[in-house]
Amino acid sequence: MNRRSFFYASGAAAVAFNSGALDRVKAAASSTQGRSAGQIARDEDFWREIRHAFTIDRTIINLNNGGVSPTPRVVQQSMDRYLRMTNMAPIHYMWKILDPQVETVRRQLAADFGCDTEEIAITRNASEALEICQLGIDLKDGDEVLTTNQDYGRMLTTWRQRERREEIVLKTISFPTPPPSLDDLASRIERAITPRTKVIMICHITNRTDQIFPVKKICQIGRARGIEVIVDGAHSYAHFPFKQADLDCDYFATSLHKWLLAPIGTGFLYVRKNKIPKLWPLMAAPEPLTNDIRKFERIGTHPAANRVAISEAMIFHQGIGVERKAARLRYLRERWAHRLEHLPGARTLTSYDPEQSCGIGLLSVDGMDPAKLVGRLWEKNRILVVAITLPNEYSGIRITPNVYTTLEEVDTFCESVEAAVKDKV
């Protein structure tokens, strides 16, 4: 059964609408010819077309897209078709029809990331992909793992469990928010390396303050010393433009339900081909798959619909253009940050340097409890943000708009924070 036959078999009445939705995105993109991404970032007519592609609750101002983002309507309907098709006879349609189509998704992701198709494993999220690396690299008693204290909590938990179980050593380093430069970050990592360091794990961009790391430099530092470097790209892929060659990494993991706007429960793991044989899968795979990237996908029965629908998310993403997306996200962040940083005691703990940040921002206000501010914004204004705290270093609220966010929503958020500061929460 080919793609066209599938649409008819699943009773897909929404196909025509999906085509129309993508046509609107393409038409909006075609109107941008000859203009820079920065100019388009301020073109509300362009972004109005993008907003129409989503089905979201506009009674809520969602500025917490850093956790998981809503998908465009075309992706929702695509996944619905695949689910309904699966349900007709799961053992046939899921395994014999849909599962082979995952290879098309693999090719799309590899082409977009800039790597070999045989280096991409499709996972359920960045955590799963990263834990494949964290638990799959051979380490012994006394070996050191180096990371930062701003890495994602689940990944730190994974290393600490391995530390308890195998007596490896986890070392975490701190860095200023924001740091003085990218070179400063690389130097901090390099200075912390010892003869026992076997693994370095770094965020491409942190989930806390939006800090981008000099990944390529750190990967080269590690490679020159025989140290494995794992890159946590949960928040970077489809957020701003880059390719694998820009990172020169051996391991990279991301979630696709964040900035690619793919179905919830999708991600990918990149492993350089010569590294695949020695990396153990998280769940056991047969020995003949030792050299095959697909050994990391052997997780038992799982839905194919989520994975196949990634294709529609990729088309939507590429229709917007990652350069235009990144410029818009920076524009939205700067709109609220420039306005609120003038409040008494307010600081934006995110660099304005485009090489060091993109769409996420952390706002700190002296004397204000972030959790209480988050509660007030929700109770009074139906605004979703999240409190971020690193004990003894900083605290604040994280703001993550997305391509469907309006300027009015950003301004309402600003007004609400200003009122909270005036009332002292």
N, C-alpha and C positions, 0 to 999 in steps of 0.2 A: 504494500500500500504506500503510495507516494503522498506528498503533502496535500495536493489538491483532493485526492480521494479521501484523505483523513477529514478534511473540512466538511465534505458532504456526509460522510459516515457519522460524524458527531453532531450533525444538525446545527452547524455554526451559523446562525442567523446574523451574528455580529460581525462577520468578516467584512462586509461592506463598510460598516462604521469604522472598523479598525483601519481600513485603507484610507478613509476620509480623515481620521485623526492624524495618521502619519503624513498625509498629504498637506495638512495644515502646518505641521512642523517643518516639512520640506519647503513649503511656500515661504514660511517665515525666514528660514535659513537662506533661501535664494535672494531675499531682499537685502541681505547683508553684504553683498559683493562690493568690494572697494572700500569697505569700512573696517576699522581696526576692532579687535575684541573689546578694547576699552570703550570705544564709542557705542558699540552694541550693548554693552553692559548697562547703559543708561537709556536704552530705547525701550520704553514701556510698551509700545505697540508689539514689538517682537516678543517680549516676555508674556504679554497677555495671551498670545497664541499658545505658548507653552503651558500656561496655567490652565487653559481650557481642556488640556489633555488629561487632567487629574480629576478624580472623584474624591474629594476630601471634605471634611466637616469645617466649614468656614465660620462656625460659631466658636471654634477653638483656634488660637494662634499657636501653631506648632513650631516652636523654635528649639526643638530637641530632636532634630533629624540625625544627630550623630549616633544615636543608638540604632535606629532602623528607620528607613524612609518609606513613605507610601509609594506604590508603583503607579505608573500611568495607566489609564483605562485600557489601553491596547494590550498591556502586559497582563492585567487582571483577566481580561476576556480570553486571551490566549491560554492562560493557565486553566481557566474554567473549561475550555474546549478539551484540553488534554485530560483533565480529570474526568470529565463525562465520558470521554472515549475509553479511558482506562476502566471505568466502572462497568462497561458493557461485557467485558471478559478479561479481567486483570491479567491472568497468566498469559494470554495471547497478546493483547494490545500493549500492555506495559513492557513486557520483556521482548516481544518479537517486532513490535512496530515502533514504539517510542524510544526504548533504550538505545537502539542503533542510531537514532537521530541525535543522541548526545554527542556523537562524534562530530557532527556539524557545529555544535556549540563549542566543542574543544578547539576546532579549527578557527572559529571566530575569535575566541579569547586569545589564542596564541598569536593570531595575526595582529590583534589590537595591542597586545602586550609586547610584541616584537620578539617572539621566541619560536622554537620548534614545536610543532603540534604534540610531539611525543615528550614534552616537558611540562605539560599542564594536566593536573588532576583536578576534577571538579569535586568540591567538598560541600559541606553544609554551612560552613561559616569560617571565619578566620581563626577562631579558637581551635576548631578541629584540625585545620591545616597546620597551624603552628605547633599543636601538640604532637602531630606526626613527626615533626622535626625534633621537638624537645625530648620526646620519649624514644625516638628512633635512632638518635645518634649515640654510638657506644661511648660511655664514660666509665671511669673507674674511681675508686676511693681516692679522694684528695684532689681530683681534677676540678678546676675552677670554671665557673660560668660567670661572665661579666655582662651586666645590663645596667639600666638606670632605675632610680626609685620612682620614675614617672611612667614606667611601662604599665601595660594593662594589667589590672588586678588578677585576672584569671591566669595570665601567663606567669606572673610572679608566684601564684599559688602552685602552678605546675612544677616550677623549678624547686620550690620549697618542699613539695612532696618527694621529689626525687632526692633532694638533699637529706631528708629524714630516712628515706628508704635505702639509699646507696652510699650515703656519706660523701657525696660530692660537696663542693663549696660554692654557694651563691654569693657573689659580690655585687652590690649596687652602688652606683655613684649618683651624686646630686649635680644639678646645674641650675644657673640663674634663670628666672622667667621674666622677660626673655633674656637669652644669653647675648653677650656682646657681638658674637659672630659665629658663622658656621665652623670656622677654623678652631674656635675655642671649644666647640663640642667635640670635634675630632681629637683635639689635644687631650681633653679630659679622658676620653676612652683610651687613647694610646698610653697615657701615663699610668693608667690603672692595670695595664697588662703585666702579668708576671710569667715566669717560666711554666707555671702550672695552668695558665689560661688555655682552655681547649675550645670554648664557645663564646662568641659575643652575640648578644641579641639586642637589636635596636628597633625602635619605631621609625618608620619612614616619616610619619607625622604623628605626633602624640594625640591621643583622644582627649587630653586634658586642656592643653593651652594652644594646640594647633602648631606646635613647634616642628618644623621640618629639619631633618638631620642630613648631614653630608654623607649619604649612604655610600656613594661610590668610593670616596676617600677611605671610609672606615672598612669597607670590604677589601680594598687593596691593602690596607694596614694588616688586616687579619690574614689574608692570603699569603702575604710575604712572610708571615710567622707560622704558617701551618695551622691557623685557627679558623674554625668554621664560623661563619657569620650568618645569622638568621635575621631576615628583615620582616618586621610586622608592618604590613601595608594595609591593615584593616580600613584605615581612613584615607588612604592616598589614591588607590586605583579609581579612575573615573571622576576624581575630585579635581585634579589638575593634570596637565600634560606631562608625560614621561614615557619612556620605553625601558625594556630590560637593559639595553646597552647603556642607558644613562645611569643605571645603578651598578652594573657589573656584579650582580649578586649571584650566589649559588642557590639560595632558598628565599622564596618570597611568598607570603600568604595574605589573602584579603577576603573580605566579605563583599558579596555583590548586592546584598539588600540594603546597603548604605548608599553610596554615591552613584552606582550604576542603575539604581532603581529597579533591580531585578526582584523576583519573588523572594519572600522571607524563607530563609533556610538554604541559601546558595552562597558559595564562595569558591575560590580556587587556590591551589598550591602549585607554585612553580618550583621545580627542582632541576638544576642543570644536569644534562643527560649523564655525564660521567659520575655524578653523585648518587644517582638512583639506586644502583646495586647495593650500596653499603648502608642505605637508610631503611630501617625496619618500618613496616607499616604499623599503624595503630591497632588494627585488627588483622589477624593472621591471614596471609595469602599463600597460595601454593607456590612451591619452589620454582616452577617454570615461569612465574611472573617476576622473578627477582630483578630483571632489568627493565621491566615494563612499568610505566608511570601509572597504569591502571591498578596496580597492586594497592595503591593508597585509597582506592574507591571500593574496596571489598568490605562493605559494612553491613551486609545482609539485605533483606528486603527493604526497599525505600521507594518513595514516589518518583516517577520519571517526569511528571508534569512540571514540577518546579524547575528542573534542569533544562528541559526543552524550551520553556518559556523565556529563558535567559536570552534567546535569540532576538525576541521582540524588544527586550530592554536594550540590547546592544544597538539595534537599528534606531531606536528612539534617541539614545545617547549620542550616536554618531550624527544623527540629524541635527541636533543642537550644535555639536562641536565642542570638544573638551576645552579648547582655548576660550571660547565664548562663555562656557559654563564657569570656568575658573574666574574669569574677569567679573562675571555677575556676582559670584559668591563673595569675592573680595569687596566689590562695591557695596553689597548689602552689609557686610561686616563693618566696613569703614563708616557707613551711614550712622549706625548706632554708636560705634566706638568714639568717633570724633565728637558726637553730641554729648555723650554721657561722661567722657573723661574730664569735663569741666565741672562736674558735681563735686562738692566738698568731700575730700578723702577718696575719690574714685580713681581707680587705675585700671588700665587695660593690660593684662599680663600676657599679651600676644604681640609679637613684633609686627610692625607695618611693612617690613621689608618683604617684597613678594617672593624672594628666594627662601624666606624662612616661615611663611605662613600662607594660608588661603582663606577658607570660608568659616572656620571655627574661631570663636573668641572667648576669652575668660575675663569677666569683669569682677573686680574686687572693690568693695567700698568699706573703708575703715569703720570699725564699730558696728557693722551690720552682720548678723548671722545669716549666712547664705541659705540655710535650710528654711529659716523664717521668711526670707525674701521670696524664695521659690513658692512657699505656701501662700503668701499674700498675692503674688502675681496670678496664681491659679484661682484662688477664691474670689478675688475682686474683678479680675479681667480675663479669666479663662486663657491664660498664657502658659504654655509649657516650656520650661527651661529646667536645668538640672544643677544641683549644688555639687561643687567639686572642692575637696579639701585634701591637702597633703600636710599632715601634722607638722608643726614647727617650721613650715616653709611658706604656705600660702593657702588662701581659700577664696572662693568666689562663685559666680554662677556662669555656667557654660551656655553660650548662645550659638545655635547652629541652624540658620535658615536654609532654604533650598530653592531650587529654580521656580517653584510655584509660589514662593513667598512674595507678598505685595509690599510696596513701599509704605502703604497705610498701616500694614501690620507691624512693620519695623518701627514706625513712628508711634504707634499705640504702645508698643513695648517701652519705648523711651519715655513717653509720658507717664506710664505706670511706674517705672523705676524712679523717675523724678518725684512723683507723688509719695512714694514709699520713703525716699530719703528725707523729704520735707517732714513727713509724719514720724520719721525715725522708727518705721515699722511698728 
